[in-house]
Amino acid sequence: MLTKKGKYGLKAMVYLAQFPPGRPVPVVEIASTQQIPKKFLDAILSELRNAGFVNSKMGKGGGYTLARTASQISVGEIIRAIDGPLAPLPCASGTRYQQCDDCLDEAKCPVRLVMLDAQRALSRVLDRCTLAQMRMMAGAGLEVLSYDI
């Protein structure tokens, strides 16, 4: 499940995607327009800056900008940066795999096999969707993207 932190991070990034490259957007503006608690948003944007998704400028006229164009940033990347792996279990993770200590035969574990399928399907959808596409959904009457899973 997407955490509130992940949801807020996505909302902030989609909001930033509507502005021309290099135009800083004040955190207060993002927080108020997206109804995100400012203190929480500060922490989220700091994580996103450390992960290379946003740049920040301090002082008068300062704020946050996307570090890459909106079409170059996938939803999956953002969620992983904020919430960690997309897999429901560590043994099904593509980025932070960990073997389960209670599994007798991982190759035949029905729980793991189903969770691997779920992880692959979710990753396909989230990694193919960019901030630019999310922004278009918001600005064009919620255009729905179609995915085959």
N, C-alpha and C positions, 0 to 999 in steps of 0.2 A: 504494500500500500504506500502511496505517495504521502510523505509526511507534510505537515503544515509548512515546515521550513522549505521543503522542496517546491510546494505549490507557490509559496510567496516568492521564491527565487525565480520560478518560471514567469510569474506575473510581472515581476520587476524587469526581467530580461525582455519580455515581449513589449513592455512599455518603452524601454530604451530603444527597441528596434524601430520605433516610428520616427525617431529623430535623425537628422542628417549626421553622417559620420563626423566625429570631432566636436559636436555640440554637447557640452556637459549639461546634465540634468541634475538639479539639486536633489539630494536624498529626501528632503522634506516634501518636495513635489511628488516624487515617486510614492512615498508613504501615504500621502493624503489622497492622491488620485486612485491608488490601488487598495486603499484601506488596509494597510499593513502597519503594525506598530513600528514606529521609527527605530527604537532601540534594537528590536529584532531584525529589522531590515539592515541596519548598520552592520550587524554581525554577519548576515547572509552576504551582503555586498563585499565585505572584507574577504570572506571565503572565496567568492567568485573572482575577486581581484587576484588573490594568491594563486588561484587555479588558471589565471590568464584569460578569463572571459570578459572582464571589464577593466577599464583604466579609470583612475580617479585624479581629480585636480582639486587642490585645496584652495581655500580663500575665496575672495569675491569672484563671482562668475564661475565658481567651481562646481563640481558634481561628478557624475559618472557617465561614461560613454562605453559603447561596446568596443572590445579590443579587436574584433574581426567583424566583417559584415554579417548581417543577420542570416544571409544564405549560407554562410560557412560554419554556423554553429547549430549543432543538432540538439534536440530536446534530450536525447539519451545522454549526451555528454554533460549537460547541465545537471540532470538528475543524479548521475554518478558522482559528480563533483560535490554535490550537496548531501545526498542521502546514501551514497555508497552503491554497491552492486545492485543490479536489477533482479538478480536471481532470488527466488524465495528461500533457497537453502544454500549454504556455503559450498556444498558438493556439486551444485549446478551452476556455480558462478564461472563466467569466462574470464573475469578480471581478478577475482580474489578467491580462487578455489581453495577449499580446505576439505580434506577427507573427513567423513563422519566417523566418530569413534565407536558407534554402535552398529555399523554396517558390516555384514559378513562378506558380501560379494557386490561391490559397487557396480560392476558391469551388468548385474541382473537385478539390482534393487528397483522395484517398481515405483517406489516413491521418487527416487532420484531421476528415473527415466521420464516420468511425467513432468517433474519440475524442470528438467533440461528442455523439454519441448516448450513449456510455458516461458522459460527464460529466453529461448531463441525467438519465439513469436513476439514477445514484448520488446526485445532488443531490435528486431526488424522494424517494428512500427516506430519506436522512439528514435532510432538512429536515422531513419529516412525522413523524419519530419524536422524541418529547420525552424528557427525563429521567424524567418521571413514568411514561411507558410502559416505559422501560428498567427502572425500579425495580419496576414491576408484574411484569415478566418474571422478575426475580430473586426476588421474593417469592411468586410464584404458580406455582411449579413450571415455570419457563421457558415461560410462555405465548408462543406464536409469533405475531408480527404477519404479516399477509398483504399483499403488495404486488403490483400488476400493473405489470410493466415492459414 
